[in-house]
Every structure is written in C-alpha cells, then in structure tokens.
C-alpha cells in the first residue's frame, strides 16, 4: 500500500514538473528576453509573409534590439511583447511590425 502511494506521488510530481517546464519554455519563446544574436532569425520569420520585406526587417530588428522580444507568428500576437507592442511612431501607429 505504501509503495502504491509512493509511486502515485512520484507520478503526480513528475507530471507537475513537466507542466511547469512547458510553461517556462512558452514564456521563454513568447515573452522572455532574447539574446541579440537571435533577433535575425526571429525577424526573418516574422517578416516572411510580407511583400515589404526590407523595411519590415529593418524595423523588426530595431525593435528586437530595444525590446529583446519578437512576437510569434508573421502577424499579430503583440500581447506577448509589451515593449514591442507599445513602441509607437510620431503619428501614433505601431513602430514594430
């Protein structure tokens, strides 16, 4: 009986650890700080669906250098990077693609 309880507790703890690990990986990818060397690859993917690739890459890399974050996907998802989302042009539009 005690062995069954020990195994059950071990299983629950390992599942909890796996869940917390997946949350930390999502936080790293979506909202955590990037290393500046990662900006190029993230911006390349972020700008892959636009016909205005050169200006998109320029501003994305500028934003990534300042914020150390690039939202996931090719459009939207700015809620994952508040600095990236809140940086505006003089006209009030979004600075970061």
Phi, psi and omega per residue, in radians:
X1 nan -0.772 -3.140
X2 -1.150 -0.615 3.130
X3 -1.141 -0.706 3.108
X4 -1.095 -0.742 3.118
X5 -1.131 -0.679 3.123
X6 -1.123 -0.771 3.129
X7 -1.153 -0.686 3.108
X8 -1.104 -0.770 3.129
X9 -1.122 -0.728 3.110
X10 -1.094 -0.731 3.107
X11 -1.108 -0.778 3.133
X12 -1.105 -0.770 3.128
X13 -1.120 -0.704 3.139
X14 -1.194 -0.641 3.077
X15 -1.163 -0.703 3.105
X16 -1.114 -0.727 3.113
X17 -1.120 -0.733 3.108
X18 -1.103 -0.705 3.120
X19 -1.128 -0.807 3.130
X20 -1.120 -0.630 3.094
X21 -1.123 -0.723 3.123
X22 -1.162 -0.612 3.075
X23 -1.142 -0.713 -3.136
X24 -1.197 -0.604 3.078
X25 -1.155 -0.699 3.107
X26 -1.138 -0.716 3.120
X27 -1.104 -0.708 3.125
X28 -1.094 -0.797 -3.081
X29 -1.222 -0.786 -2.977
X30 -1.559 -0.618 -2.988
X31 -2.353 -0.082 -3.072
X32 -1.492 3.050 -3.126
X33 -1.290 2.352 3.036
X34 -1.602 2.764 2.942
X35 -1.426 2.446 -3.096
X36 -0.923 -0.503 3.126
X37 -1.216 -0.283 3.130
X38 -1.488 -0.204 -3.070
X39 -1.055 -0.722 -3.094
X40 -1.022 -0.843 -3.117
X41 -1.172 -0.748 -3.135
X42 -1.146 -0.729 3.136
X43 -1.211 -0.611 3.104
X44 -1.046 -0.752 3.094
X45 -1.225 -0.727 -3.131
X46 -1.024 -0.647 -3.070
X47 -1.684 0.131 -3.034
X48 -1.209 -0.360 -3.073
X49 -1.737 0.025 -3.085
X50 -1.731 2.691 3.039
X51 -1.512 -0.181 -3.137
X52 -1.853 1.015 -2.985
X53 -1.120 -0.742 -3.060
X54 -1.106 -0.895 3.093
X55 -1.166 -0.579 3.099
X56 -1.071 -0.811 3.134
X57 -1.114 -0.722 -3.135
X58 -1.032 -0.916 -3.086
X59 -1.271 -0.615 3.104
X60 -1.088 -0.789 -3.128
X61 -1.193 -0.605 3.071
X62 -1.117 -0.790 3.130
X63 -1.158 -0.707 -3.140
X64 -1.146 -0.673 3.121
X65 -1.107 -0.638 3.137
X66 -1.377 -0.807 -2.991
X67 -1.639 -0.342 -3.051
X68 0.954 0.727 -3.126
X69 -2.768 2.468 3.014
X70 -2.333 2.227 -3.136
X71 -1.083 2.637 3.118
X72 -1.243 2.699 3.085
X73 1.490 -3.125 -3.103
X74 -1.711 -0.138 -3.135
X75 -2.773 2.546 3.078
X76 1.280 -2.701 3.115
X77 1.044 0.457 -3.099
X78 -1.180 -0.309 -3.124
X79 -1.094 -0.324 3.135
X80 -1.367 -0.291 -3.120
X81 -2.313 1.500 -3.066
X82 -1.003 -0.742 3.134
X83 -1.072 -0.799 3.136
X84 -1.065 -0.681 -3.113
X85 -1.280 -0.641 -2.996
X86 -1.569 -0.130 3.133
X87 -1.381 2.064 -3.025
X88 -2.032 2.772 3.020
X89 -1.362 3.051 3.106
X90 -1.098 -0.499 3.125
X91 -1.414 -0.139 3.119
X92 1.688 0.001 3.106
X93 -1.448 2.952 3.139
X94 -1.215 2.337 3.124
X95 -1.456 -0.571 -3.027
X96 -1.744 2.361 -3.112
X97 -1.303 nan nan
